[in-house]
Amino acid sequence: MIACEIYEYFDLPFCRPDPMVRRKESLGEVLSGDRLTNSRYEMKFQEMKVVEILCAKTLNKEEVVKFRDAIQRDFYFQMYYDDLPLWGYIGKVEKASLSLDVKGPRFYLFTHVQFDVLYNGNHVIEVLAFSDPNHVVDITEDAEIDVKFTYSAKWNKTSIPFANRMRRYSKASFLPPIQQLHWFSIINSVVIILLSMGLLAMLYWWNIQSDLKKYFNGDEDDREIGWACIDGDVNRCPKLLPLFCAVLGCGTQLLLMVCCLFVLTSLGLLEPYTHGTLWTASVVIYTITSAVAGYTAASYHCQFSETGWERSVLMAGLLFIGPSVLVLFVVNTVAVSYGSTAAVPLGTIVVMLLIHIFITTPLLVLGGTVGCYYSSRHFVPSTKRYVRKILPLIWYMKIEIQMFLGGLLPFSAVLVELHLFYASTWSYKLFTQPSILFINFSMLVCLTVILSVGLTYIQLSMEDPEWWWRSILRGGSTAIFMFVYCIYFYARSNLSGLMQLCYFLGYNACIFYACFLMLGAIAFRSSSMFVYYMCHGVKSE
């Protein structure tokens, strides 16, 4: 396997066990592309092995070509021992040779694997696999070659408790260069947040208080200036109400799902690095929280209309799943054509479909029914008969410019951590800790809230009451910047080929579409609280 192109271990002509027993995978393992089988490595607890022969075989020309192609594309293998993942490279390439007679790169296959195991009492704490560069065979030429695969196992005692054995997979975050990058990312985000909060505070004290004083103490002409003259229009029903409510419902559901994953990880109930548990937890939580999507969509819809809420609930259930299924269908088709284990089997697709029909949909309808009959009246629809004419907008008030401003600042605050997240997600090196991700996620939410409130106030000051959709687009625009950066990351990486391109862009498109909905919902909720406060201040006169 490489970063996003996964194949079965024995697709390459390694030493096969007899018999070969396949392990029954969980839902998360299947979705993450794991296809686990037994191997010929025999590693009994505390049993030392020194250059143990795994097998001796003759590689024919076709098998040599397979190995050479895998080495050229930087394939590595992944194994599990006592549920602990370990990795190692298949071979190496030497592009330069000291001999004048040899031209071009030389390809060498590693034939020896060194296992270093740490244990505490009766528990395995850590397993490392090293491909020994001193035990190699040259497979540059298309010729048959005799190969003897060997391995060694070394056991050492450690004082690390069993409960902390998974911390090794994030210890790369504590290496000095990576730790400095984490601190730089956090400090950068804090500085941007403080500057944004300072600007927002100045905006509030210099403008809102001044506007309120004019409204309370001035004459009728003063009351017709700025946002105070459109207080009756800000609560008008937004355009495309079912779609709007569906965005809020789906965004709220995804936000709750992310928060639940962070909570489970912090409590130690979820290990993101183990056997597809992150995928399993995501599917379960998304299914359960579909009730929240239905409730939110119906609740907001019924504040403006008591009929048609069923359409909002239906769109909330399809808004994220629908496009994601289409994208993943294309990715899955390409994976099947390549014979990759990243392809989701038909049986798993049927199981996912049954879960969506018999669990997700009833919960969605239940939440929608409760939301319709117990909806809050946070917004009182406008009773003005005539809609106020909106003046032509200044260039910097246009939605494209506001989306650029609303997305650039949060994106710049999390850019460094986003790069490390890519390095962690698309390779086997785990550079990102969940705790650091949570800190950066919290800062991203704070910046989204601050900018949404500030830009909403500026919009209302320009006597433009149509803030509903703009708040969502401004908040979600950060995800657009993230997706553009993912394209840049792909261009700078060593990923290549149709399979890796589709896999990388397809999954990132789904991730950042979810971020768009989630951040859009956050931005709207913060703007709605701000608008409610302003309107309440006017009406409290």
QUIWO-V383811 format. One line per field, one symbol per residue. phi: phi as a letter, one per 20 degrees, with the letter a starting at -180 (. if undefined). psi: psi as a letter, one per 40 degrees, with the letter a starting at -180 (. if undefined). burial: + if it has 9 or more other C-alpha atoms within 8 Angstrom, else -. A space follows every 50 residues. Layout:
# QUIWO-V383811
phi: ???
psi: ???
burial: ???
This chain:
# QUIWO-V383811
phi: .cgccdcfgefefffefceedeefeefffffenfcecfcefdcegmefcc lffeacbdeeffffffffffffelfcdcccclmdfbcaeeabcdeccfef fddnfddcefdcddddddccmddedbcccceffedccedfeebfbecdec bcccdceceffffdfefffcfffefgfffffffffffgffffffffffff fffffedffffffffedeeffffedmffedfedfdfffflgfffffffff ffffffffffffffffemecdfedlmffffffffffffffffffffffff fffdbecnfffffffffdfefgfffffffffffffffemefffeffffff fffffffecffgffffffffffecfedfdegfdffdeffefgefgeefff ffffffdffffffdfffffffffffdbeeeecegffffffffffffffff fffffffffffemdeeeffffffffffgfffffffffffffeeefbnfff fffffffffffffffffffffffffffffffffffffffff
psi: iadfhhiidedifihiihihhhihiidddddeehghiiiehhgihfhihh fhhdihihhaddddddddddddefiiihihhfehiiiiidaihhdiiehe ehiiihhhhhehhhhhhhihbeihdihihhhheegiihfdigiiihhhhi iihhhiiiehiddededdeeedeeiddddddddddddddddddddddddd ddddddddddddddddeaadddefhaddeedeeeeihiifdddddddddd ddddddddddddddddeeehheehffddddddddddddeddddddddddd deddheiedddddddddedddcdddddddddddddddefieehhiddddd dddddddeddddddddddddddefiifdhhihehdihhhhihiideeidd dddddddddddddedddddddddddfiehgehiddddddddddddddddd dddddddddddefhegecdddddddedddddddddddddddeieiiiddd ddddddddddddddddddddddddddddddddddddddee.
burial: ++++++++---++--+---+----+-+++++++++--+--------+-+- --++-+--+++-++++++-+++-+++++-----++++++++++---+--- ----++++++++++++++++---++++++-++---++++----+--++++ +++++------+--+----++++----++-++-+++-+++-++--++--+ --+++--++++++++--+---++--++++++++++--+--++++++++++ +++++++--+++-+++---++--+-+++++++--++++++++++++++++ ++++-+--++-++++++-++---+--++-+++++++---+++++---++- ---++++-++++++++++++++--+-----++--------------++-- +++++++++++-+++++--++-++--+--+++++-+++++--++++++++ ++++++--+++++++-+-+++++++++++++++--++--+----+---++ ++++++++++-+++++++++++++-++--+++--+-++---
